[in-house]
Amino acid sequence: MGYQQGLSGLAASSNDLDVIGNNIANANTVGFKQSSAQFADIYANTVATSVNTQIGLGTSLSEVQQNFSQGTITTTGQALDVAINGSGFFQMSNNGTLTYSRNGVFQLDKNGFITDAAGNDLMGYAAGTSGVVNSAQTVPLQVPTTNIAPVATSNITAQVNLNAQATAPTSTTFDPTDSNSYNYSTSITAYDSLGGTQQVNMYFVQNATGSAEVYAGVAGGAMTDMGTMTFNSSGALTSVTPATGANAGTPQTNGQFSLDITPTDGAAAQTITLNLTGTTQYGGTSGVNNLAQDGYASGTLSNFTVGSDGTITGNYSNGQTKTLGQVVLANFNNPNGLQNLGGNQFQETAASGVAQVSTPGSTNHGTLTGGAVESSNVDLTNQLVDLITAQRNYQANAQTIKTQQTVDQTLLQM
């Protein structure tokens, strides 16, 4: 029995206590992965030593192995909290130096970049102004603070039912200010190229049986005779005959009229397709069944969400949504080969292999949960048991040295 074995055991137990203590200290650290100390025995490397009489020289720390098992997903409700469910790491950038992390607590800096607490930029695929994601390369993700541009209305869809038993108006000349000159009317708000609003009115005048005239225009302006709608004996719309335009006087089966509008706020002139497909002429009260248009005003960013595939979707005050970018994940053939930099950051090494960057949910990459974080995977119960075991090991190795000291003292007293 020698001092070397006992000293090596003390050093090993001390290392074990350090690892366990670090695990316990990070039991509440978001995205933390617990570690375990691994040891190897030591033998003298001497050719003359008989294999049958080798006495070990103690132990040494062979590696500190990280456990990358999944931590519990905890909902926070914070839009920029993102949890990884499965394998992978967030790719971060520190002035161009790439690191990797499981900590999904992010925030916006003054320029709209998504960063962690240390100011590292979250990397991903950027989206163009039209919302199309560019997956050619990863870049620091930035949430734009500019307004979403307005879109002028180009299509109005109207499905109404006109009472088949209604008679022609008592006034023979159509006048939008005279309710006796039409049978039914409805309106919808349309948008111009500047996001300005204007009310488009539509009027329906009963003609002969199975036929109705359509008038439309901007409120306060002149109404345009769009043309005639024709219905069959089942009340279904069979054709429309435009009163103006290239198809004037020719029946069309698409149920569409073209309405030209000149905005008064300096916006560009626009042509709106008035689609009446699905309009019916049944007995009963006239009314609208569906009314929609495809334009919208400009809007400011209200909030955004992160989808399971990493897509960042912005929600705007005008009710529109837009893709702002996409978070990526990086996988490694050997995660235990990563260098732990502290601060929940890891760095790629030759032992870990090259980062395999892809979108969440693809191949062997995990998915994301927005508004949540991944808790530490430290099991405190097991760690406290390991702590007691490591303490006993330390005491036992100390006893080894104490015993050797007693033996040496006996020899000195002979």
Secondary structure, DSSP 8 states (H G I E B T S, - for coil): --HHHHHHHHHHHHHHHHHHHHHHHTTTSTT---EEEEEEEE----TTS-TTS----EEEEEEEEE------EEE---TTBEEEESS-EEEEEETTEEEEE---B-EE-TTSBEE-TT--EEEEEEE-TTS-EEEEEEEE-B---S-B--B---EEEEEEE--TT----SSSS--TT-GGG-SEEEEEEEE-TTS-EEEEEEEEEE-STTEEEEEEEETTS--EEEEEEEE-TTSBEEEEEESSSTTTTS-BSS-EEEEEE--SSS---EEEEEE-TT-B--SS--EEEEEEE--B--B-EEEEEE-TT-EEEEEETTS-EEEEEEE-EEE-S-GGGSEEEETTEEE--TTT---EEE-TTSTT--EEEETEEE-----HHHHHHHHHHHHHHHHHHHHHHHHHHHHHHHHHT-
